Amino acid sequence: MSVAAQSAADRGLGSPSGRAEEPRPSDVSTDWDVRRPHRLWPRMLVIVLTLAGLVLTVEFLQGLSQIVAPVFLGLNFIIVAYPVQAWLTHKGLHPVLGATVTVLLVGGVLTAFVGLMLWSVLELVDALPEYTHEFQDIAMGLTNYLISLGITPEAMTQQVEGIDWKSVTGTAVTALTAIATNTWAVMGLLLTVIMGMFFLAMDSMGIERRVALLNTARSELGGALISFARGVRRYWLVTTVFGLIVAVLDVVALMIIGVPLVLVWGVLSFLTNYIPNIGFVIGLIPPALLALVEGGWPAFIAVVASYSVLNFVLQSVIQPKVAGDAIGVIPTVSFLSLLFWAWVFGPLGAILALPATLLVKAVLIDADPHARWMNAFISADLRGMERRHLMPLRRREAQGVAAAGHTEEPASGRDAVSQGTGAVSEGAGQDEAGAVSEGAGRGTGSNAEQTEPGRSSVGEAPGEASGEASPSRARR
């Protein structure tokens, strides 16, 4: 092998055309080898272990629901009130004093809520015994209506007459009285929430530095937790504001219809607004039944219609336009979350259903790039997802097309340059050849001039010189 061939082989130019040889199929790693590494555990075993871990976690939370639920509720309140604490610290107040003021402020609001709830229950306890006969008359009227439809009257009459309406109302009164008089449980829950908020507020004084460290180590998890905090704050604020508006409008509607205990029903509507999906129905049933007792079916229909219209207009039309999607998940996930967390945490889980779901979503889905595809099925913010994912994809595709166009232009430019180089070299060759021939002609002409000094034309010199030289050659 020659030295040039050896150097070409060393440079990877072993092919005759000067291009690198194509790798053999055995030298190329397939996508399957890259994207699908060897699994140490079978897929079914991983699924079984994951489900077992979830079951144990749920049992653990259910066993500690008396501690976990109040502390998590306090965490939600601290997240909501943290801007106030940060503002107090920014104004020069000591961080400890700022945290204390924030906890006292939130504790005062919680105490007012509990006081309103107890007052509403006591008002219902005093008012329900007065409507025993009215409820009995309504039941008999329904029985007569069913009899008119052809339903056997004997069974219906026996069932209705067998109901002791005094015992029914007495049971309701007993349950409400137990709720109202069980102040120790209510105060214990409130104390647990306030104590949890106090320690959480103290720990939140250095939250910015902790978040910065978390973003340094795990940026995906840090961003997901920040999004969770923003979502929880938006959820509680939007729910409170619109719940207050709905409660005021419900009170006005009940006053117009003439339903008693309008303030009680307003408080009930405001409190049940924090229960997703079914809170509206829970707040509607008591005033609708009382309207049926006082004003008959027209009042009942008026209450149901007014509640439904106000709730639909405010919660489904105005709220999304003013505050966007405050929940963050689709209604089906919201309803399933309500059932699940109420089963895990009890009655308090109905209020904490959506914040708990948002926390699980942030930790298990938003923080894992390989699990974010689940947001396509559970997230309610489709427009935001399209803006974050589809628009960058389309932009990258457009940039790819533009880049392909730019890469083609330099290639054509290189062709033009090579053509220009060829033209230049061709022109240079022609000029060089012309110059050589012209120089040769001049040299011949000069010889001719030396032979016959009377000739001065360069163009004529070669012919004449050759013409003059041929007879001499012939004579020679």
C-alpha positions as a Markdown table, in Angstrom:
| # | Residue | x | y | z |
|---|---|---|---|---|
| 1 | Met | 0.0 | 0.0 | 0.0 |
| 2 | Ser | 1.3 | 3.4 | -0.9 |
| 3 | Val | 1.9 | 6.2 | 1.6 |
| 4 | Ala | -1.0 | 8.2 | 0.2 |
| 5 | Ala | -3.4 | 5.2 | 0.4 |
| 6 | Gln | -2.2 | 4.5 | 4.0 |
| 7 | Ser | -2.8 | 8.1 | 5.1 |
| 8 | Ala | -6.2 | 8.0 | 3.4 |
| 9 | Ala | -7.1 | 4.8 | 5.3 |
| 10 | Asp | -6.0 | 6.4 | 8.5 |
| 11 | Arg | -8.3 | 9.4 | 7.9 |
| 12 | Gly | -11.2 | 7.0 | 7.2 |
| 13 | Leu | -11.1 | 7.7 | 3.4 |
| 14 | Gly | -10.7 | 4.0 | 2.4 |
| 15 | Ser | -13.4 | 4.2 | -0.2 |
| 16 | Pro | -12.4 | 5.1 | -3.7 |
| 17 | Ser | -14.7 | 8.1 | -3.7 |
| 18 | Gly | -13.0 | 9.6 | -0.6 |
| 19 | Arg | -16.0 | 9.2 | 1.7 |
| 20 | Ala | -16.1 | 7.4 | 5.0 |
| 21 | Glu | -17.2 | 3.8 | 4.9 |
| 22 | Glu | -20.7 | 3.1 | 6.1 |
| 23 | Pro | -20.8 | 1.2 | 9.4 |
| 24 | Arg | -21.8 | -2.4 | 9.3 |
| 25 | Pro | -25.2 | -3.4 | 10.9 |
| 26 | Ser | -23.4 | -5.1 | 13.7 |
| 27 | Asp | -21.7 | -1.8 | 14.7 |
| 28 | Val | -24.9 | 0.2 | 15.0 |
| 29 | Ser | -26.9 | 0.1 | 18.2 |
| 30 | Thr | -30.7 | -0.1 | 17.7 |
| 31 | Asp | -33.2 | 2.2 | 19.4 |
| 32 | Trp | -34.5 | -0.7 | 21.4 |
| 33 | Asp | -31.1 | -1.1 | 23.0 |
| 34 | Val | -31.0 | 2.6 | 23.9 |
| 35 | Arg | -34.5 | 3.3 | 24.9 |
| 36 | Arg | -35.4 | 0.0 | 26.6 |
| 37 | Pro | -32.6 | -0.9 | 29.1 |
| 38 | His | -32.7 | -4.3 | 30.7 |
| 39 | Arg | -35.2 | -4.5 | 33.5 |
| 40 | Leu | -34.2 | -5.9 | 36.8 |
| 41 | Trp | -37.8 | -6.4 | 37.9 |
| 42 | Pro | -40.7 | -7.8 | 35.9 |
| 43 | Arg | -43.5 | -5.3 | 35.1 |
| 44 | Met | -46.2 | -7.2 | 37.0 |
| 45 | Leu | -44.0 | -7.4 | 40.1 |
| 46 | Val | -43.4 | -3.6 | 40.0 |
| 47 | Ile | -47.2 | -3.0 | 39.7 |
| 48 | Val | -48.0 | -5.3 | 42.6 |
| 49 | Leu | -45.4 | -3.7 | 44.9 |
| 50 | Thr | -46.6 | -0.2 | 43.9 |
| 51 | Leu | -50.2 | -1.1 | 44.8 |
| 52 | Ala | -49.1 | -2.7 | 48.0 |
| 53 | Gly | -47.2 | 0.5 | 49.0 |
| 54 | Leu | -50.3 | 2.6 | 48.1 |
| 55 | Val | -52.5 | 0.5 | 50.3 |
| 56 | Leu | -50.1 | 0.7 | 53.2 |
| 57 | Thr | -49.8 | 4.5 | 52.8 |
| 58 | Val | -53.6 | 4.9 | 52.8 |
| 59 | Glu | -54.0 | 2.8 | 55.9 |
| 60 | Phe | -51.3 | 4.8 | 57.6 |
| 61 | Leu | -53.0 | 8.1 | 56.7 |
| 62 | Gln | -56.4 | 6.7 | 57.8 |
| 63 | Gly | -55.0 | 5.6 | 61.2 |
| 64 | Leu | -53.4 | 9.0 | 61.8 |
| 65 | Ser | -56.3 | 11.1 | 60.3 |
| 66 | Gln | -56.9 | 12.9 | 63.6 |
| 67 | Ile | -53.4 | 14.3 | 63.3 |
| 68 | Val | -52.6 | 14.4 | 59.6 |
| 69 | Ala | -55.9 | 16.1 | 58.5 |
| 70 | Pro | -55.7 | 19.1 | 61.0 |
| 71 | Val | -52.0 | 19.6 | 60.3 |
| 72 | Phe | -52.6 | 19.5 | 56.6 |
| 73 | Leu | -55.5 | 22.0 | 57.0 |
| 74 | Gly | -53.1 | 24.3 | 58.9 |
| 75 | Leu | -50.6 | 23.9 | 56.1 |
| 76 | Asn | -53.2 | 25.1 | 53.6 |
| 77 | Phe | -54.0 | 28.2 | 55.8 |
| 78 | Ile | -50.3 | 29.0 | 56.2 |
| 79 | Ile | -49.9 | 28.8 | 52.4 |
| 80 | Val | -52.8 | 31.2 | 51.9 |
| 81 | Ala | -51.6 | 33.6 | 54.6 |
| 82 | Tyr | -47.9 | 33.5 | 53.7 |
| 83 | Pro | -48.1 | 36.7 | 51.5 |
| 84 | Val | -49.3 | 38.6 | 54.6 |
| 85 | Gln | -46.4 | 37.2 | 56.7 |
| 86 | Ala | -43.9 | 38.1 | 53.9 |
| 87 | Trp | -45.4 | 41.6 | 53.7 |
| 88 | Leu | -45.0 | 42.1 | 57.5 |
| 89 | Thr | -41.4 | 40.9 | 57.4 |
| 90 | His | -40.7 | 43.2 | 54.4 |
| 91 | Lys | -42.1 | 46.2 | 56.3 |
| 92 | Gly | -39.5 | 45.6 | 59.0 |
| 93 | Leu | -41.3 | 43.5 | 61.5 |
| 94 | His | -39.3 | 40.7 | 63.1 |
| 95 | Pro | -39.9 | 37.3 | 61.4 |
| 96 | Val | -41.1 | 35.7 | 64.6 |
| 97 | Leu | -43.6 | 38.5 | 65.3 |
| 98 | Gly | -44.7 | 38.4 | 61.7 |
| 99 | Ala | -45.3 | 34.6 | 61.9 |
| 100 | Thr | -47.2 | 35.1 | 65.3 |
| 101 | Val | -49.4 | 37.9 | 63.8 |
| 102 | Thr | -50.2 | 35.7 | 60.8 |
| 103 | Val | -51.2 | 32.7 | 63.0 |
| 104 | Leu | -53.4 | 34.9 | 65.2 |
| 105 | Leu | -55.1 | 36.4 | 62.2 |
| 106 | Val | -55.9 | 33.0 | 60.7 |
| 107 | Gly | -56.9 | 31.7 | 64.1 |
| 108 | Gly | -59.4 | 34.5 | 64.5 |
| 109 | Val | -60.9 | 33.8 | 61.1 |
| 110 | Leu | -61.2 | 30.1 | 62.0 |
| 111 | Thr | -62.8 | 30.9 | 65.4 |
| 112 | Ala | -65.4 | 33.1 | 63.6 |
| 113 | Phe | -66.2 | 30.3 | 61.2 |
| 114 | Val | -66.7 | 27.8 | 64.0 |
| 115 | Gly | -68.8 | 30.3 | 65.9 |
| 116 | Leu | -71.1 | 30.8 | 62.8 |
| 117 | Met | -71.4 | 27.0 | 62.4 |
| 118 | Leu | -72.4 | 26.4 | 66.0 |
| 119 | Trp | -74.9 | 29.3 | 65.9 |
| 120 | Ser | -76.5 | 27.9 | 62.8 |
| 121 | Val | -76.8 | 24.4 | 64.4 |
| 122 | Leu | -78.4 | 25.9 | 67.5 |
| 123 | Glu | -80.9 | 27.9 | 65.5 |
| 124 | Leu | -81.9 | 24.7 | 63.7 |
| 125 | Val | -82.3 | 22.8 | 67.0 |
| 126 | Asp | -84.7 | 25.4 | 68.2 |
| 127 | Ala | -86.7 | 25.6 | 64.9 |
| 128 | Leu | -87.1 | 22.0 | 63.8 |
| 129 | Pro | -89.6 | 20.8 | 66.5 |
| 130 | Glu | -92.1 | 23.5 | 65.3 |
| 131 | Tyr | -92.4 | 21.9 | 61.9 |
| 132 | Thr | -93.3 | 18.3 | 63.0 |
| 133 | His | -97.0 | 18.4 | 61.9 |
| 134 | Glu | -96.1 | 20.2 | 58.7 |
| 135 | Phe | -93.7 | 17.4 | 57.6 |
| 136 | Gln | -96.4 | 14.9 | 58.5 |
| 137 | Asp | -98.9 | 16.7 | 56.3 |
| 138 | Ile | -96.4 | 16.8 | 53.4 |
| 139 | Ala | -95.8 | 13.0 | 53.7 |
| 140 | Met | -99.6 | 12.3 | 53.6 |
| 141 | Gly | -100.0 | 14.5 | 50.6 |
| 142 | Leu | -97.2 | 12.6 | 48.8 |
| 143 | Thr | -99.0 | 9.4 | 49.8 |
| 144 | Asn | -102.3 | 10.5 | 48.3 |
| 145 | Tyr | -100.5 | 11.6 | 45.1 |
| 146 | Leu | -99.0 | 8.2 | 44.7 |
| 147 | Ile | -102.3 | 6.5 | 45.4 |
| 148 | Ser | -103.8 | 8.6 | 42.5 |
| 149 | Leu | -101.1 | 7.3 | 40.2 |
| 150 | Gly | -102.4 | 3.7 | 40.9 |
| 151 | Ile | -99.8 | 2.6 | 43.5 |
| 152 | Thr | -101.3 | 0.3 | 46.1 |
| 153 | Pro | -102.6 | 2.5 | 48.9 |
| 154 | Glu | -102.4 | -0.1 | 51.7 |
| 155 | Ala | -98.6 | -0.5 | 51.7 |
| 156 | Met | -98.0 | 3.2 | 51.3 |
| 157 | Thr | -100.5 | 4.1 | 54.0 |
| 158 | Gln | -99.0 | 1.6 | 56.4 |
| 159 | Gln | -95.5 | 2.8 | 55.8 |
| 160 | Val | -96.5 | 6.5 | 56.3 |
| 161 | Glu | -98.6 | 5.8 | 59.3 |
| 162 | Gly | -95.9 | 3.7 | 60.8 |
| 163 | Ile | -93.4 | 6.6 | 60.8 |
| 164 | Asp | -93.2 | 8.4 | 64.1 |
| 165 | Trp | -92.5 | 12.0 | 63.0 |
| 166 | Lys | -91.8 | 13.2 | 66.5 |
| 167 | Ser | -89.1 | 10.6 | 66.8 |
| 168 | Val | -87.7 | 11.6 | 63.4 |
| 169 | Thr | -87.5 | 15.3 | 64.3 |
| 170 | Gly | -86.3 | 14.3 | 67.8 |
| 171 | Thr | -83.5 | 12.3 | 66.2 |
| 172 | Ala | -82.5 | 15.2 | 64.1 |
| 173 | Val | -82.6 | 17.5 | 67.1 |
| 174 | Thr | -80.5 | 15.0 | 69.1 |
| 175 | Ala | -77.9 | 14.8 | 66.4 |
| 176 | Leu | -77.7 | 18.6 | 66.0 |
| 177 | Thr | -77.5 | 19.0 | 69.8 |
| 178 | Ala | -74.7 | 16.5 | 70.0 |
| 179 | Ile | -72.8 | 18.5 | 67.3 |
| 180 | Ala | -73.4 | 21.7 | 69.2 |
| 181 | Thr | -72.6 | 20.4 | 72.6 |
| 182 | Asn | -69.6 | 18.4 | 71.7 |
| 183 | Thr | -67.4 | 21.5 | 72.0 |
| 184 | Trp | -64.5 | 19.5 | 73.3 |
| 185 | Ala | -64.0 | 17.8 | 70.0 |
| 186 | Val | -64.5 | 21.0 | 68.0 |
| 187 | Met | -62.1 | 22.9 | 70.3 |
| 188 | Gly | -59.5 | 20.1 | 70.2 |
| 189 | Leu | -59.6 | 20.2 | 66.4 |
| 190 | Leu | -59.3 | 23.9 | 66.3 |
| 191 | Leu | -56.4 | 23.8 | 68.8 |
| 192 | Thr | -54.6 | 21.2 | 66.7 |
| 193 | Val | -55.0 | 23.3 | 63.6 |
| 194 | Ile | -53.7 | 26.5 | 65.3 |
| 195 | Met | -50.7 | 24.7 | 66.9 |
| 196 | Gly | -49.8 | 23.2 | 63.6 |
| 197 | Met | -50.1 | 26.6 | 61.9 |
| 198 | Phe | -47.8 | 28.1 | 64.5 |
| 199 | Phe | -45.0 | 25.7 | 63.9 |
| 200 | Leu | -45.4 | 25.8 | 60.2 |
| 201 | Ala | -45.3 | 29.5 | 60.3 |
| 202 | Met | -42.1 | 29.4 | 62.2 |
| 203 | Asp | -40.6 | 27.0 | 59.7 |
| 204 | Ser | -41.7 | 29.1 | 56.8 |
| 205 | Met | -39.4 | 32.0 | 57.7 |
| 206 | Gly | -36.6 | 30.5 | 55.7 |
| 207 | Ile | -38.7 | 28.9 | 53.0 |
| 208 | Glu | -37.1 | 31.0 | 50.2 |
| 209 | Arg | -33.6 | 29.6 | 50.9 |
| 210 | Arg | -35.0 | 26.0 | 51.3 |
| 211 | Val | -36.8 | 26.3 | 47.9 |
| 212 | Ala | -33.6 | 27.6 | 46.3 |
| 213 | Leu | -31.7 | 24.6 | 47.6 |
| 214 | Leu | -34.4 | 22.3 | 46.4 |
| 215 | Asn | -34.3 | 23.9 | 43.0 |
| 216 | Thr | -30.6 | 23.3 | 42.9 |
| 217 | Ala | -30.9 | 19.6 | 43.7 |
| 218 | Arg | -34.3 | 18.7 | 42.2 |
| 219 | Ser | -35.6 | 21.5 | 40.0 |
| 220 | Glu | -38.5 | 19.5 | 38.8 |
| 221 | Leu | -39.8 | 18.8 | 42.3 |
| 222 | Gly | -39.2 | 22.4 | 43.4 |
| 223 | Gly | -41.2 | 23.8 | 40.5 |
| 224 | Ala | -44.0 | 21.3 | 41.1 |
| 225 | Leu | -44.3 | 22.3 | 44.8 |
| 226 | Ile | -44.3 | 26.0 | 43.9 |
| 227 | Ser | -47.1 | 25.3 | 41.5 |
| 228 | Phe | -48.9 | 23.4 | 44.2 |
| 229 | Ala | -48.6 | 26.3 | 46.6 |
| 230 | Arg | -49.9 | 28.7 | 44.0 |
| 231 | Gly | -52.8 | 26.4 | 43.1 |
| 232 | Val | -53.8 | 25.9 | 46.7 |
| 233 | Arg | -53.7 | 29.7 | 47.4 |
| 234 | Arg | -55.8 | 30.4 | 44.3 |
| 235 | Tyr | -58.3 | 27.7 | 45.2 |
| 236 | Trp | -59.0 | 28.9 | 48.7 |
| 237 | Leu | -59.2 | 32.5 | 47.8 |
| 238 | Val | -61.4 | 32.0 | 44.8 |
| 239 | Thr | -63.7 | 29.6 | 46.7 |
| 240 | Thr | -64.0 | 32.0 | 49.6 |
| 241 | Val | -64.8 | 35.1 | 47.5 |
| 242 | Phe | -67.3 | 33.4 | 45.3 |
| 243 | Gly | -68.8 | 31.4 | 48.2 |
| 244 | Leu | -69.4 | 34.7 | 50.0 |
| 245 | Ile | -71.0 | 36.2 | 46.9 |
| 246 | Val | -73.2 | 33.2 | 46.4 |
| 247 | Ala | -74.2 | 33.2 | 50.1 |
| 248 | Val | -75.3 | 36.9 | 50.0 |
| 249 | Leu | -77.3 | 36.4 | 46.8 |
| 250 | Asp | -78.9 | 33.2 | 48.3 |
| 251 | Val | -80.0 | 35.2 | 51.4 |
| 252 | Val | -81.5 | 37.9 | 49.2 |
| 253 | Ala | -83.4 | 35.3 | 47.2 |
| 254 | Leu | -84.7 | 33.5 | 50.3 |
| 255 | Met | -85.9 | 36.8 | 51.8 |
| 256 | Ile | -87.8 | 37.6 | 48.6 |
| 257 | Ile | -89.4 | 34.1 | 48.6 |
| 258 | Gly | -90.2 | 34.4 | 52.3 |
| 259 | Val | -88.3 | 31.5 | 53.8 |
| 260 | Pro | -87.5 | 31.6 | 57.5 |
| 261 | Leu | -84.0 | 31.5 | 59.0 |
| 262 | Val | -82.4 | 33.2 | 56.0 |
| 263 | Leu | -79.2 | 34.0 | 57.8 |
| 264 | Val | -78.8 | 30.3 | 58.9 |
| 265 | Trp | -79.2 | 29.2 | 55.3 |
| 266 | Gly | -76.7 | 31.8 | 54.1 |
| 267 | Val | -74.1 | 30.6 | 56.6 |
| 268 | Leu | -74.8 | 27.0 | 55.5 |
| 269 | Ser | -74.5 | 27.9 | 51.8 |
| 270 | Phe | -71.2 | 29.7 | 52.5 |
| 271 | Leu | -69.7 | 26.8 | 54.5 |
| 272 | Thr | -70.9 | 24.0 | 52.2 |
| 273 | Asn | -69.3 | 25.9 | 49.3 |
| 274 | Tyr | -65.9 | 24.5 | 50.4 |
| 275 | Ile | -67.2 | 21.0 | 49.7 |
| 276 | Pro | -66.7 | 20.3 | 46.0 |
| 277 | Asn | -69.4 | 19.0 | 43.7 |
| 278 | Ile | -72.0 | 18.1 | 46.4 |
| 279 | Gly | -71.7 | 21.1 | 48.7 |
| 280 | Phe | -74.2 | 23.0 | 46.6 |
| 281 | Val | -76.8 | 20.2 | 47.1 |
| 282 | Ile | -76.1 | 20.0 | 50.8 |
| 283 | Gly | -76.7 | 23.7 | 51.2 |
| 284 | Leu | -79.8 | 23.5 | 49.1 |
| 285 | Ile | -81.8 | 20.7 | 50.7 |
| 286 | Pro | -82.6 | 22.3 | 54.2 |
| 287 | Pro | -83.9 | 25.7 | 52.9 |
| 288 | Ala | -85.9 | 24.0 | 50.1 |
| 289 | Leu | -87.6 | 21.7 | 52.6 |
| 290 | Leu | -88.4 | 24.6 | 54.9 |
| 291 | Ala | -89.8 | 26.5 | 51.9 |
| 292 | Leu | -92.0 | 23.5 | 51.1 |
| 293 | Val | -93.3 | 23.5 | 54.6 |
| 294 | Glu | -94.0 | 27.2 | 54.7 |
| 295 | Gly | -95.1 | 28.1 | 51.2 |
| 296 | Gly | -95.8 | 24.8 | 49.4 |
| 297 | Trp | -94.6 | 23.6 | 46.1 |
| 298 | Pro | -94.3 | 27.0 | 44.5 |
| 299 | Ala | -91.9 | 28.2 | 47.2 |
| 300 | Phe | -90.0 | 24.9 | 46.9 |
| 301 | Ile | -89.5 | 25.3 | 43.2 |
| 302 | Ala | -88.6 | 28.9 | 43.5 |
| 303 | Val | -85.8 | 28.1 | 46.1 |
| 304 | Val | -84.4 | 25.3 | 43.9 |
| 305 | Ala | -84.5 | 27.4 | 40.8 |
| 306 | Ser | -82.9 | 30.4 | 42.4 |
| 307 | Tyr | -80.1 | 28.4 | 44.0 |
| 308 | Ser | -79.4 | 26.5 | 40.7 |
| 309 | Val | -79.3 | 29.7 | 38.6 |
| 310 | Leu | -77.1 | 31.6 | 41.0 |
| 311 | Asn | -74.7 | 28.7 | 41.5 |
| 312 | Phe | -74.5 | 28.0 | 37.7 |
| 313 | Val | -74.0 | 31.6 | 36.7 |
| 314 | Leu | -71.4 | 32.4 | 39.4 |
| 315 | Gln | -69.5 | 29.1 | 39.5 |
| 316 | Ser | -69.7 | 28.0 | 35.9 |
| 317 | Val | -69.8 | 31.3 | 33.9 |
| 318 | Ile | -68.3 | 34.2 | 35.9 |
| 319 | Gln | -65.7 | 32.4 | 38.0 |
| 320 | Pro | -63.8 | 30.8 | 35.0 |
| 321 | Lys | -63.6 | 34.2 | 33.3 |
| 322 | Val | -62.5 | 36.1 | 36.3 |
| 323 | Ala | -60.2 | 33.7 | 38.1 |
| 324 | Gly | -59.6 | 30.9 | 35.5 |
| 325 | Asp | -59.7 | 27.3 | 36.6 |
| 326 | Ala | -59.2 | 27.4 | 40.4 |
| 327 | Ile | -59.5 | 23.7 | 40.9 |
| 328 | Gly | -57.0 | 22.4 | 38.4 |
| 329 | Val | -58.6 | 19.0 | 37.8 |
| 330 | Ile | -61.6 | 17.8 | 35.8 |
| 331 | Pro | -64.9 | 17.3 | 37.6 |
| 332 | Thr | -64.7 | 13.5 | 37.6 |
| 333 | Val | -61.4 | 13.6 | 39.4 |
| 334 | Ser | -62.8 | 16.2 | 41.8 |
| 335 | Phe | -65.7 | 14.0 | 42.6 |
| 336 | Leu | -63.6 | 10.9 | 43.1 |
| 337 | Ser | -61.2 | 12.9 | 45.2 |
| 338 | Leu | -64.1 | 13.9 | 47.4 |
| 339 | Leu | -65.2 | 10.3 | 48.0 |
| 340 | Phe | -61.7 | 9.0 | 48.6 |
| 341 | Trp | -60.4 | 11.7 | 51.0 |
| 342 | Ala | -63.7 | 11.8 | 52.9 |
| 343 | Trp | -63.2 | 8.0 | 53.4 |
| 344 | Val | -59.6 | 8.5 | 54.5 |
| 345 | Phe | -59.8 | 11.6 | 56.7 |
| 346 | Gly | -63.5 | 11.6 | 57.6 |
| 347 | Pro | -65.7 | 14.8 | 57.4 |
| 348 | Leu | -62.6 | 17.0 | 57.3 |
| 349 | Gly | -61.4 | 15.1 | 54.2 |
| 350 | Ala | -64.4 | 16.5 | 52.2 |
| 351 | Ile | -62.9 | 20.0 | 52.7 |
| 352 | Leu | -59.4 | 18.9 | 52.1 |
| 353 | Ala | -60.2 | 16.7 | 49.0 |
| 354 | Leu | -58.9 | 19.0 | 46.3 |
| 355 | Pro | -55.8 | 20.4 | 48.1 |
| 356 | Ala | -54.8 | 16.8 | 48.9 |
| 357 | Thr | -55.3 | 15.8 | 45.3 |
| 358 | Leu | -53.3 | 18.7 | 44.1 |
| 359 | Leu | -50.4 | 17.7 | 46.4 |
| 360 | Val | -50.4 | 14.1 | 45.2 |
| 361 | Lys | -50.5 | 15.4 | 41.6 |
| 362 | Ala | -47.6 | 17.8 | 42.2 |
| 363 | Val | -45.4 | 15.1 | 43.8 |
| 364 | Leu | -46.2 | 12.1 | 41.7 |
| 365 | Ile | -47.1 | 13.6 | 38.3 |
| 366 | Asp | -45.8 | 17.2 | 37.8 |
| 367 | Ala | -42.4 | 16.4 | 39.3 |
| 368 | Asp | -41.8 | 13.4 | 37.1 |
| 369 | Pro | -41.3 | 14.2 | 33.4 |
| 370 | His | -42.2 | 10.5 | 32.5 |
| 371 | Ala | -45.6 | 10.8 | 34.3 |
| 372 | Arg | -46.7 | 14.2 | 33.0 |
| 373 | Trp | -48.7 | 12.6 | 30.2 |
| 374 | Met | -51.4 | 11.8 | 32.8 |
| 375 | Asn | -52.2 | 15.5 | 33.0 |
| 376 | Ala | -53.8 | 15.1 | 29.6 |
| 377 | Phe | -56.5 | 13.1 | 31.3 |
| 378 | Ile | -56.9 | 14.7 | 34.7 |
| 379 | Ser | -55.9 | 18.4 | 34.2 |
| 380 | Ala | -58.7 | 21.0 | 33.5 |
| 381 | Asp | -56.3 | 23.6 | 32.1 |
| 382 | Leu | -56.2 | 22.3 | 28.5 |
| 383 | Arg | -55.4 | 25.7 | 27.1 |
| 384 | Gly | -52.4 | 26.1 | 29.3 |
| 385 | Met | -51.1 | 22.6 | 28.5 |
| 386 | Glu | -51.5 | 23.3 | 24.8 |
| 387 | Arg | -49.6 | 26.6 | 25.3 |
| 388 | Arg | -46.8 | 24.9 | 27.2 |
| 389 | His | -46.4 | 21.8 | 25.0 |
| 390 | Leu | -48.1 | 22.1 | 21.6 |
| 391 | Met | -47.0 | 25.7 | 20.9 |
| 392 | Pro | -43.3 | 25.0 | 21.6 |
| 393 | Leu | -43.6 | 21.8 | 19.5 |
| 394 | Arg | -45.0 | 23.8 | 16.6 |
| 395 | Arg | -42.4 | 26.5 | 17.1 |
| 396 | Arg | -39.7 | 23.9 | 17.1 |
| 397 | Glu | -41.1 | 22.4 | 13.9 |
| 398 | Ala | -41.2 | 25.8 | 12.3 |
| 399 | Gln | -37.7 | 26.4 | 13.4 |
| 400 | Gly | -36.7 | 23.0 | 12.0 |
| 401 | Val | -38.2 | 23.9 | 8.7 |
| 402 | Ala | -36.5 | 27.2 | 8.7 |
| 403 | Ala | -33.2 | 25.6 | 9.7 |
| 404 | Ala | -33.6 | 23.1 | 6.9 |
| 405 | Gly | -34.1 | 26.0 | 4.5 |
| 406 | His | -31.0 | 27.7 | 5.8 |
| 407 | Thr | -28.9 | 24.6 | 5.5 |
| 408 | Glu | -30.0 | 24.2 | 1.9 |
| 409 | Glu | -29.0 | 27.8 | 1.1 |
| 410 | Pro | -25.4 | 27.4 | 2.2 |
| 411 | Ala | -25.2 | 24.2 | 0.1 |
| 412 | Ser | -26.4 | 26.0 | -2.9 |
| 413 | Gly | -24.0 | 28.8 | -2.0 |
| 414 | Arg | -21.2 | 26.3 | -1.9 |
| 415 | Asp | -22.2 | 25.0 | -5.3 |
| 416 | Ala | -22.2 | 28.6 | -6.6 |
| 417 | Val | -18.8 | 29.2 | -5.0 |
| 418 | Ser | -17.5 | 26.0 | -6.5 |
| 419 | Gln | -19.0 | 26.9 | -9.9 |
| 420 | Gly | -17.5 | 30.4 | -9.5 |
| 421 | Thr | -14.2 | 28.8 | -8.5 |
| 422 | Gly | -14.3 | 26.6 | -11.6 |
| 423 | Ala | -15.2 | 29.6 | -13.7 |
| 424 | Val | -12.4 | 31.5 | -12.2 |
| 425 | Ser | -10.0 | 28.7 | -12.7 |
| 426 | Glu | -11.3 | 28.2 | -16.2 |
| 427 | Gly | -10.9 | 31.8 | -16.9 |
| 428 | Ala | -7.5 | 31.8 | -15.3 |
| 429 | Gly | -6.5 | 28.9 | -17.4 |
| 430 | Gln | -7.8 | 30.5 | -20.5 |
| 431 | Asp | -6.0 | 33.8 | -19.6 |
| 432 | Glu | -2.9 | 31.9 | -18.8 |
| 433 | Ala | -3.0 | 30.0 | -22.1 |
| 434 | Gly | -3.8 | 33.2 | -23.9 |
| 435 | Ala | -0.9 | 34.9 | -22.2 |
| 436 | Val | 1.4 | 32.0 | -23.0 |
| 437 | Ser | 0.4 | 32.0 | -26.6 |
| 438 | Glu | 0.5 | 35.7 | -26.8 |
| 439 | Gly | 4.0 | 35.7 | -25.2 |
| 440 | Ala | 5.0 | 33.0 | -27.7 |
| 441 | Gly | 3.7 | 35.1 | -30.5 |
| 442 | Arg | 5.5 | 38.1 | -29.2 |
| 443 | Gly | 8.7 | 36.1 | -29.0 |
| 444 | Thr | 8.2 | 34.9 | -32.6 |
| 445 | Gly | 7.4 | 38.4 | -33.7 |
| 446 | Ser | 10.5 | 39.8 | -32.1 |
| 447 | Asn | 12.6 | 37.1 | -33.9 |
| 448 | Ala | 10.9 | 38.1 | -37.1 |
| 449 | Glu | 11.6 | 41.7 | -36.4 |
| 450 | Gln | 15.2 | 40.9 | -35.8 |
| 451 | Thr | 15.2 | 39.0 | -39.1 |
| 452 | Glu | 13.3 | 41.8 | -41.0 |
| 453 | Pro | 13.3 | 45.0 | -39.0 |
| 454 | Gly | 10.7 | 46.7 | -41.3 |
| 455 | Arg | 7.8 | 44.7 | -39.7 |
| 456 | Ser | 6.3 | 46.2 | -36.5 |
| 457 | Ser | 2.8 | 44.6 | -36.3 |
| 458 | Val | 2.7 | 41.8 | -33.7 |
| 459 | Gly | -0.3 | 40.0 | -35.2 |
| 460 | Glu | 1.4 | 39.8 | -38.5 |
| 461 | Ala | 4.7 | 38.8 | -37.3 |
| 462 | Pro | 4.1 | 35.1 | -36.8 |
| 463 | Gly | 2.7 | 34.6 | -40.2 |
| 464 | Glu | 5.2 | 36.7 | -42.0 |
| 465 | Ala | 8.0 | 35.3 | -40.0 |
| 466 | Ser | 6.9 | 31.8 | -40.8 |
| 467 | Gly | 6.3 | 32.8 | -44.4 |
| 468 | Glu | 9.8 | 34.2 | -44.6 |
| 469 | Ala | 11.4 | 31.3 | -42.9 |
| 470 | Ser | 9.9 | 28.6 | -45.1 |
| 471 | Pro | 11.8 | 29.5 | -48.4 |
| 472 | Ser | 15.0 | 29.5 | -46.4 |
| 473 | Arg | 14.3 | 26.1 | -45.1 |
| 474 | Ala | 13.4 | 25.0 | -48.6 |
| 475 | Arg | 16.7 | 26.4 | -49.9 |
| 476 | Arg | 18.5 | 24.6 | -47.1 |
